[in-house]
Amino acid sequence: MRCNLKLIILVRGAKLDTNINNWDGQTLTASYIGFQLVNKFYFNKFNVHIGPTMDFLVEQKNFEAANEVDLGITAGIGVDITNNFGIEARVKKGFIPVYTFYNDHSNVTFQAGVYYTFNMKK
């Protein structure tokens, strides 16, 4: 098992097709800076990720956010292609509503990436 702290900058948005509040066709954007504490459990070349997340709203466009902090959980999988190189994919689900109108709307983010691990052992 390995535990990683990741600093991530996220830009999320949605395009609305509605006549409510004159939003038809507008793009709503929320930008966050976030932290993820990811535990990776290794099974040979495969790994499973899980951990808590905390994001702080730094910018919003075309709407008034209900909360400036988002707490959530992330989960995903990865595979080591070589001893140092691999690919991974995660889903992050926020628990705190970003916007409240008829229903609570929270963040869901899909992340995909590649990684390189430096062998620092002596």
N, C-alpha and C positions, 0 to 999 in steps of 0.2 A: 504494500500500500504506500502511496505517495500523496502528500498534501501540497497543493499549489495555491498561492494567492495571486490572483490575476487582476490587473487594472485594465478596464475596458471602457472605451468611449463608444456610445451607442446613439444612433439616430433612428427614431421610430416614427412612422407616420401612417396615416389612413386617408383614403379619398372617400368622401361621402356623397352618395346620391340620394339626397333628401331635400324636402322643402322646409324642414324645421329650422328655425333660426337663420333662414337665408343662406344655408351652407351648401346648397346644391353644387356638386362638382368641385368644391374646395378641398385642398389637401391640408390636413391637420398634422403638424409636426411637433414632436417632443424630443429634445436631445438630452441625454443623460451621461454622467460619468459614473462608472460603477465598479464595484469590487465583487469578486467571486472567490469563495474559499472552496476549492474543488478537491475532493478526495478521489484518487484514482486507484482502483483495485485491479491488479494485473492477473491475468490467466493466460500464461504463455505469451503469445504476441498480441493478444486482445486485452483491452482494458475497459472498465466501466467507470463512469464519472458520476458523482453526486455531491451536492453541497449547497449551502445557502448563498444568497446574493443580496446586495444592497446597492441601489442606484439613486443618485441625486440629480434632480431636474436642474439643468443649466439654461435651457432655452425652450420656449414654446411659441408656436405660430398659429394664428387663427382660432384659438380657443383659450379658455381659462382652465388650467389644470386643477383638479380637486386636491391633489397632494403633491408635495415636492420631493417626497421620498418614496421609493418603491422597495419593498422587501419581497423576496421570492425564493424559489428553489430552482436549481439546474440539474439536469440529468442527461447523460449521453454515453456514447461508445467511441472507441478508438482502436486503431490497429497499428502496430509497429511494422513498417515495410522493411526497414533494416534495423540494426542496433541503435542508430541515432535518428532516423527519420520515420515519421508516421503521419497519419491523417486521423481527424476526429470530427465528430458532430455532436452538438448538444441542443437541447431545448430548455429555455428559461421561462418559467411561469411566475408572473407577479401576483401577489396576494392583495395589494392595496389598489383601490380603484384610481385610475388616472382621471376619469371623467364620469360624472354621475348625471345621467339624463335618461329617464325611463328605467334604465338598467345600469348596473355598475359595469364599467368597461375597464378591464385590467390589461396589462402588457403580456404578450406572448412573443418570444423571440427565438428564431432558429439561428444557430451559429455553426459554421463549418470552417475547418482550417487545417493547416499542415503545421507540423512542429519539427524542430531539430533539437536534439539533446546533446549537450557537450559532455564528454566523458572526462570528469575532473578528478577521478580516483587516481591515487599514486600507488 
